[in-house]
Amino acid sequence: MVRVLGVDPGLTRCGVGVVEGVAGRPLTMLGVGVVRTPADAELGHRLVAVEQGIEQWLDEHRPEYVAVERVFSQHNVRTVMGTAQASAVAMLCAARRGIPVALHTPSEVKAAVTGSGRADKAQVGAMVTRLLRLDAPPKPADAADALALAICHIWRAPAQNRLQQAVALHASKGRRA
């Protein structure tokens, strides 16, 4: 059983969601929400607000992993900068506590949850609702995306861990030869 905090980074709305479970078994949502900051506030204050929000989630839910959406350059540089800054805050909060951080691309998350790397927000929300047996899709979409990140990590982590172990084993055998 593993507990993952998914973080959909953003400066105005940072989605957060905690999911517990193991691959191949029904998953359980332990919490979902959004850390919000006022768009007109000074950048430093907004980053502190994101940090405080994430710290509260870490305190309350004690996840074993934090899964953060990997930031891709979008057309709007200002948007991508804010997203990257919020992402860095989430990674810093986890690292400070010794919690491993995994970065997942948007298409990787969509593919894991819906079967298609090109799924839209509505499809992701619908599958998150179904997979976690919720009454309705979490709102806003940032919250559903955070849960999708956590689900993706629970499902993908066992394979990634086996791959990393195999690479490490191969590297150690190479040094002995």
C-alpha positions in Angstrom: 0.0 0.0 0.0 1.5 3.3 -1.0 0.3 6.9 -0.4 1.1 9.5 -3.0 0.5 13.3 -3.0 -0.1 14.4 -6.6 0.7 18.1 -7.4 -0.6 19.9 -10.5 1.6 23.0 -10.2 0.3 26.5 -10.8 0.7 29.8 -9.1 -2.9 30.8 -9.1 -4.3 27.3 -8.6 -2.1 24.5 -7.5 -4.0 21.2 -7.5 -3.3 18.7 -4.8 -4.7 15.2 -4.3 -3.8 12.2 -2.1 -4.4 8.7 -3.3 -3.5 5.4 -1.5 -3.3 1.9 -3.0 -1.4 -0.5 -5.1 -1.4 -1.3 -8.8 -4.1 -3.7 -9.8 -6.3 -3.0 -6.8 -9.0 -0.4 -6.2 -7.5 3.0 -5.1 -8.7 5.3 -2.4 -8.8 9.1 -2.5 -7.8 10.5 0.9 -8.1 14.2 0.0 -8.3 16.6 -2.9 -8.1 20.4 -3.1 -6.4 23.5 -4.5 -3.9 25.8 -3.0 -4.9 29.3 -4.3 -2.9 32.5 -4.4 -4.1 36.0 -5.4 -3.0 36.9 -8.9 -2.3 40.5 -7.8 0.0 39.5 -4.9 3.8 39.9 -5.1 5.5 36.8 -6.5 7.5 36.0 -3.4 4.3 36.1 -1.3 2.6 33.8 -3.8 5.4 31.2 -3.6 5.3 31.3 0.2 1.5 30.7 0.1 2.0 27.7 -2.2 4.7 26.4 0.1 2.5 26.8 3.2 -0.4 25.0 1.4 1.8 22.1 0.3 3.3 21.8 3.8 -0.2 21.5 5.3 -1.0 18.7 2.9 2.3 16.9 3.7 1.6 17.4 7.5 -1.9 16.1 7.2 -1.5 13.1 4.9 2.2 12.0 5.3 2.6 10.7 1.8 5.5 8.3 0.9 5.9 9.9 -2.6 5.1 13.2 -4.2 4.2 13.1 -7.9 4.5 16.4 -9.7 3.6 17.2 -13.3 6.7 17.8 -15.4 6.6 21.4 -16.7 6.6 21.7 -20.5 7.1 25.0 -22.3 3.8 26.3 -23.4 3.1 29.3 -25.7 2.7 31.7 -22.8 6.1 32.2 -21.1 4.6 33.9 -18.1 2.3 30.9 -17.5 5.1 28.4 -17.8 7.4 30.4 -15.5 4.7 30.4 -12.7 4.0 26.7 -13.2 7.8 26.0 -13.0 8.2 28.1 -9.9 5.2 26.3 -8.2 6.6 23.0 -9.3 10.0 23.8 -7.7 8.3 24.8 -4.4 6.5 21.4 -4.3 9.8 19.5 -5.0 11.6 21.6 -2.3 8.9 20.8 0.3 9.2 17.1 -0.4 13.0 17.0 -0.6 13.3 18.9 2.7 11.3 16.0 4.3 13.2 13.3 2.5 10.2 12.3 0.4 11.0 11.0 -3.1 9.7 13.1 -5.9 8.6 11.7 -9.3 8.0 13.9 -12.3 5.4 12.7 -14.8 4.6 14.3 -18.2 1.0 15.3 -19.0 0.8 12.8 -21.8 2.2 10.0 -19.5 -0.5 10.8 -16.9 -3.3 11.0 -19.5 -2.2 7.6 -21.0 -2.0 6.0 -17.6 -5.4 7.1 -16.5 -7.4 7.1 -19.8 -5.4 4.9 -22.2 -4.7 7.9 -24.5 -1.9 10.4 -24.1 -4.1 12.9 -26.0 -7.1 12.8 -23.7 -8.8 16.1 -22.8 -9.5 17.4 -19.3 -13.1 16.1 -19.3 -11.9 12.6 -20.1 -9.2 12.7 -17.4 -11.8 14.0 -14.9 -14.3 11.3 -15.9 -11.7 8.5 -15.5 -10.4 9.8 -12.1 -14.0 9.9 -10.9 -14.5 6.3 -12.0 -11.2 4.9 -10.8 -11.7 6.5 -7.3 -15.4 5.7 -7.2 -16.4 9.4 -6.6 -19.8 10.9 -7.0 -18.7 13.6 -9.3 -15.5 14.8 -11.0 -13.3 16.9 -8.7 -13.5 20.6 -9.5 -11.6 22.6 -10.7 -9.7 20.5 -13.2 -6.4 21.2 -11.4 -7.7 19.1 -8.5 -8.6 16.2 -10.8 -5.2 16.5 -12.5 -3.5 16.2 -9.1 -5.4 13.0 -8.4 -4.5 11.7 -11.9 -0.8 12.3 -11.2 -1.1 10.3 -7.9 -2.9 7.4 -9.7 -0.3 7.5 -12.5 2.5 7.2 -10.0 1.0 4.3 -8.1 0.4 2.4 -11.3 3.8 3.3 -13.0 6.1 3.2 -10.0 6.5 -0.6 -9.6 7.7 -0.9 -13.3 10.0 2.2 -12.9 11.5 0.8 -9.7 12.2 -2.6 -11.4 13.8 -0.8 -14.3 16.0 1.3 -12.1 17.1 -1.8 -10.1 17.9 -3.6 -13.4 20.0 -0.7 -14.6 21.8 -0.5 -11.2 22.5 -4.2 -11.3 23.8 -4.1 -14.8 26.1 -1.1 -14.0 27.5 -2.9 -10.9 28.2 -6.1 -13.0 30.0 -3.9 -15.6 32.3 -2.4 -12.9 33.4 -5.9 -11.7 34.3 -7.2 -15.2 
